[in-house]
Amino acid sequence: MATCENQKAASYALPRGPAPVEDRRMTLELQCREHAEYASTLKGVGTGRERRGAAVATFGLCENHNQLFQMVDAELVQDGWAPSYLGNKPATP
């Protein structure tokens, strides 16, 4: 089973600077060795808060990091960013 790809997902989808991201930066940058429970689809950083031109990719995330990405994304949306978290499905073994 694949391990959590939190580092790749964070650098792909979460912009540097906004407080919701920086408050959790250490957690996002530590390599996670948990099993990837979810195939989570994220929109890339793109240009500006609307994420213009951002591509979409899917990353395997563990339960904890999947929840963390949802929380950070919700807080970014409250700060005026377009959503990055587009949903998930159970990862295939």
C-alpha positions, 0 to 999 in steps of 0.5 A: 500500500502507498504511503501518504504524499502530504509533502508533495500535496502541500507544495502543489496545492497550498500557497506560501504565506497565508496564516492557515498554511503557515500555522501548520507548515511543520506538520505539512512538511514532515514526511508521513509514513502512514498508509494513504487511505484516500486518493485526494484531488487537489487544485494547484496553487496557480496564479493569485487567489483565484488559482487561475491556470491551476492544474488538478492532481490526485495525491494519496493522503492518510486520514490525518493529513486528509482532514488537515488539508480539508481544514486548511482549505476551508480556512483559505476559502474564508480568506478569499482563496479559491478552493484547492480541496476538490474531494476524495475517494478511498485509495485502492490497495 
